[in-house]
Amino acid sequence: MTYRSTDWTTLYAPLVAIAAGSALLMLASEPALAQTAGSLLTPVDNILSQLVQALQGTIARSLAIIAVCFFGYRALFGHMSWYLAGTIIGGIVLIFGAATIVDAVKGAAG
């Protein structure tokens, strides 16, 4: 009988290593030569803008469409979980409405 460890460090170590390596590569990248050095935080702003674009861009839109179609087919065949569907639809609303929500909170705060 072999013993399998259920310690989170052995289960998620590859995922943590990939995430840490990706973060280091993004932070260690050099700005392009044509980029102006107007601000010290411009590279950080560019990285965050690219991250927002990746999270709300065409890939996220495609995944949201696939999720809605998935629940449409489940409803068609009578296997719909309304709780899960509501959770997914709520997540889609939060993902694509995040900028509007933040702007509204920021505007209300003054």
C-alpha positions as CSV (number, residue, x, y, z in Angstrom):
1,M,0.0,0.0,0.0
2,T,1.4,3.3,-1.0
3,Y,0.9,6.5,0.9
4,R,-0.3,9.5,-1.1
5,S,0.2,12.9,0.6
6,T,-2.7,15.3,0.6
7,D,-0.6,18.2,1.7
8,W,-1.4,21.3,-0.3
9,T,2.3,22.0,-0.9
10,T,2.7,18.8,-2.9
11,L,-0.6,19.2,-4.7
12,Y,-0.3,22.8,-5.8
13,A,3.4,23.3,-6.0
14,P,3.6,23.1,-9.8
15,L,0.7,25.6,-10.1
16,V,2.4,28.0,-7.6
17,A,5.7,27.7,-9.5
18,I,4.1,28.5,-12.8
19,A,2.3,31.5,-11.4
20,A,5.4,32.8,-9.7
21,G,7.5,32.4,-12.8
22,S,4.8,34.2,-14.9
23,A,4.7,37.1,-12.4
24,L,8.5,37.4,-12.5
25,L,8.6,37.4,-16.3
26,M,6.0,40.1,-16.4
27,L,7.7,42.2,-13.8
28,A,11.2,41.7,-15.3
29,S,10.2,42.7,-18.8
30,E,12.0,45.8,-20.3
31,P,9.9,48.6,-21.8
32,A,10.2,49.1,-25.5
33,L,12.7,51.6,-26.8
34,A,10.0,53.7,-28.4
35,Q,8.2,54.0,-25.1
36,T,8.4,57.3,-23.4
37,A,9.8,57.4,-19.9
38,G,7.2,59.9,-18.7
39,S,6.3,58.2,-15.5
40,L,7.9,55.7,-13.2
41,L,4.8,53.6,-12.9
42,T,4.0,53.5,-16.7
43,P,5.3,49.8,-17.0
44,V,3.1,48.8,-14.1
45,D,0.1,50.6,-15.6
46,N,0.7,48.8,-18.9
47,I,0.9,45.4,-17.2
48,L,-2.3,46.0,-15.3
49,S,-4.1,47.3,-18.4
50,Q,-3.0,44.2,-20.3
51,L,-4.3,42.0,-17.4
52,V,-7.7,43.8,-17.4
53,Q,-7.8,43.4,-21.2
54,A,-7.1,39.6,-20.9
55,L,-9.7,39.2,-18.2
56,Q,-12.4,41.2,-20.0
57,G,-11.4,40.7,-23.6
58,T,-12.5,38.4,-26.4
59,I,-11.3,35.3,-24.6
60,A,-13.5,36.1,-21.6
61,R,-16.4,36.9,-23.9
62,S,-16.0,33.6,-25.7
63,L,-15.9,31.7,-22.4
64,A,-19.0,33.5,-21.2
65,I,-20.9,32.7,-24.4
66,I,-19.9,29.0,-24.0
67,A,-21.1,29.0,-20.4
68,V,-24.5,30.5,-21.4
69,C,-24.9,28.0,-24.2
70,F,-24.0,25.2,-21.9
71,F,-26.8,26.2,-19.5
72,G,-29.1,26.7,-22.5
73,Y,-28.6,23.1,-23.5
74,R,-29.0,21.9,-19.9
75,A,-32.3,23.7,-19.7
76,L,-33.4,22.3,-23.1
77,F,-32.9,18.7,-21.8
78,G,-34.4,19.4,-18.3
79,H,-31.2,19.2,-16.3
80,M,-31.0,22.8,-15.3
81,S,-29.6,23.8,-11.9
82,W,-30.9,27.3,-11.4
83,Y,-28.6,28.0,-8.5
84,L,-25.5,27.2,-10.6
85,A,-26.9,29.1,-13.6
86,G,-27.6,32.2,-11.4
87,T,-24.1,32.0,-10.0
88,I,-22.5,31.8,-13.5
89,I,-24.7,34.7,-14.8
90,G,-23.9,36.7,-11.7
91,G,-20.2,36.1,-12.3
92,I,-20.5,37.2,-15.9
93,V,-22.3,40.4,-14.8
94,L,-19.5,41.1,-12.3
95,I,-16.7,40.4,-14.7
96,F,-18.0,42.6,-17.6
97,G,-19.5,45.2,-15.3
98,A,-16.4,45.6,-13.1
99,A,-15.2,48.8,-14.6
100,T,-18.7,50.4,-14.3
101,I,-19.0,49.2,-10.7
102,V,-15.6,50.6,-9.8
103,D,-16.3,53.9,-11.5
104,A,-19.7,54.3,-9.8
105,V,-18.1,53.6,-6.4
106,K,-15.2,56.0,-7.1
107,G,-17.7,58.7,-8.2
108,A,-19.8,58.2,-5.1
109,A,-16.8,58.5,-2.9
110,G,-15.9,61.8,-4.3
